[in-house]
Amino acid sequence: MKAIFSHSSCLSKQSISNYVNGRLSPEKRFEVENHLLDCALCRAAVEGYALTREEAPNINVGPTPRKSPRWRRPLLLLCVIGGIATALWYAQSQRAQQTEILYNRFFAPAANTFLVKGRNAEAESARAERGIALDYYDEGRYAAALPHFTRYLEQHDQDGEALLYLGITQLALQQLPEAVHSLSAAAELLPERNAEANWYLALAFLRNGDTQMAKKILRPLLETQGAYRQKAEDLLRDLEKLD
């Protein structure tokens, strides 16, 4: 029976004995009965003590406990579920915010290395479409560049460099599924610029919140030479801090 009275907030064995035997002052009795209103454990202890007494008189073992309204338990359950949902939403929004910060820190459009440009070339030729697209790309006018890249690639879908710049343009415009498609194709068509294409592909997955896929693409870049090796190392280090 000692275990029942081990918690400091509950009634001691002596207090229960004094209460049952009527040896408490009115003030102390009031305190005990007030406690019994909310403590099922102590009510059970009082009842058990009264039943085991020899020649037990009729004893009032405390006031009838207050019954909770029927709606209280479902309401508490809804509150718990709502709290969990809110916590999950907050955690996800915080992670999304952190990945967006990382993306903005690391994204910078690749420099245009095409040798042939010029918006004044023959207006109807595919070569002119590429030149116009690259001019807009250099100016950071990605929405204007996009249709010209698209028209050019309708006739030259194996031009890996055009696909690379199209993918970066789509990434800048937050057209993430399209950017993933274009950059994946560019990585296959441009062995000499594979690291560059995969760097922007990793950024596309990062911007979309898929950090695991971004890390999968970045790790092979650690085995390459050049600027993208250091970029991949820096971004991987920051991504590890999110997990």
N, C-alpha and C positions, 0 to 999 in steps of 0.2 A: 504493500500500500504506500510505501515511501515514494515510489516513482510518480505517483499521482500528484504529489505535492511538491515536486522538485522545481517546477517553474516558478520563478519569483513573483509573477503577476497573479498567480492563483492563490486560493486560500490555503493556509497551512493546516495541518492535521489538528493542531490545538484550536485554531479558530473555528473549524467545523465542529469540533467537540463542544466548545463553549457555546456555539450557536444552537446546536441541537439540544443541549441541556439547559438553555435559557440563562446562561451566565454572562451575557453581553449587555453592555449599557445600551440605552436606546440609540445613541449616536453610532456606536460600533455596529449594532444590529442593522441599522439603516445602510451603512457602508457595505456590509456583507450581502444584504438582500439586493442592493443595487448591482453588485458584482454578479450575483446569481442570475440576474435578468439576461446577461449577455454571455455567460460562460456555461456551456453545456457540460463541460468536464466537471466543474465544481458542483453543479446541480446533481449530477450522477453520484459524485462522492458523498454529498449530503444525504441523498436518498439511501445509498448503500450503508452509510454509517448508522442511519436511523433504523434500518431494517435489522442490522446485526446486534443492536443493543438489547440487553436483557431487560424484560419488563418495559419495553418501549411504549411510551404513551403516544397519544395522537399528537403528532408534531407537524407543524407547518414547515415544510422544507423550502420555503421561499416562494416568492410570487410566481405566478404563471408566466413563463417566458413569452415575450412578444412574438407573434407569428409574422413572418415576412409576407408581404403581399405576393400573390402568385406571379405577378408580372416582374418581380425584382430579379429572379434568377435569369430569365431570358434576356432582360435588359443588361445584366452584368455580362452575360455571354457575348452579347452584341458589342459591348464596350471593349471587351478583351479582343475580339476579332478585329474590331475597328482599329484598336491600338496596334495590333500586329501588322495589319495592312498599311497603316500609316508609317510604321517603322521601316517596312520593306520598301515602300515608295520613296521614303526619304533616302534610304541607303542607295537605291538605284539612281535617283536623281543626282545625288552627290557623286557617284561614280561616273555618270554621264557627263557631269560638269568637269570632272577631273580629266576625262579622256578628251573632251573638247579643248581644254586648256593645253594639253600635250600636243594635240593636232595643230593648233594655231601656233605653237612654239616652233614646230618642226617643218610645217608646210611652207615651201617657197617654190614658185614655178621654175622649172628647168629653163636654162638659157636656150634660146633658139640657135641651133648650129647649122640650119639649112643654108646652103650657099646661094641658092636662087630664091629671091623674094621679089615683090613688086606688085603693087595694086594696079599699076598702069599697064600690065600685060594684057594680052587679048582676052576680052571679057568672057568669051564663051569657052575657053580652053580649060581643061582640068588643071593644067599647070598654074593658070591664073587664079583658080579657086584656092589652090594651096598657098600661093603667094599672098592673097588677100587674107586668108585665115591666119597666116603667120604674122602679118602686119598687125592685125587686131590682137593676136596673142601677145605680141611684144608690148602693145599698149595696155595690156591688162583688161581689154574689152572682150571678155570671154563669151558673153552672150552673143556678141556680134560675130565672133570667130566661129562659133559652133556650126552654123548652117553651111559655111564654106568648107570646113573640114569634112562635114557629112557628105556634101556633094562630090568633093574630090575623091573620097574613099569609096563612093559608089562605083567608081571606075578603076580605082587602084587600091583594092582591099588588102593587098599584100605589102603595102608600103608601111613598114614597121615604125619608121620615124613619125610619119603622119599619125599613126595610131597612138604613139606615145604622147604626142602633143594634144591629140584629141582627148586621151584619157586624163591628162593633167587639166585640160579645159573643163571636162565634165566634173572632175574632182573639185575644182575651184567653184563650180556652180552647184555643188552638193548633189549632183546626179550620181549617187554612189553605185547602184547596180550597173549602170552604163559604164562608169569609170572602171569598175572591176573587170568588165568584159573587154574593154579596149586595152587596158594595161596588161592583162593576161596574154592577149594576142601579141602585143608589142614585145613582151618578154620572150615569147617563142620565136618571133621573127628577127629579133635583134640580139644575137649572141654577144656582140661587142658592147651593147648597152643594157645587158640583162640586169645588172645590179641596179641601174638607174630605174628601169621599169618596175622592178620588184620593190624598190624603196617606195615609189608612189603607190604601188599596189598595197603595201603594208599600211600606208597612211589612209588609204580608202577604207580598209577594214577597221582601222583605229577610229576613224570618224564615224563609222557605223556602229561603234561600240563593241566590236568583236575583237577584243584584245588578244584572245588565244590564237586566232588566225593571224593576227598581225605579228605576234611573236614567232609563230611558225615560219613565216616568210622572212622575217628579219634575221633569224639565226644563221642561215647559210651565208648571209652577207658578211658575217664575221670572218669567213674564210677568203674573202676577196681582198683586193688591193684598191686603194684609192679613197676618195672622200666618203663614199657611202658605207664603208666599213666603220669609220668613226661615228657617222650618224646613227647607224644601226646599233652600235655599242651604247651610245648615249641614250637612245630611245628605249632600248631593252632594259637598261638600268632603271629608268624612270617607271617603266611598266611593271617591273618587279615590285616596286614600292606600293603599287595599287593592290596587289594580291595579299 
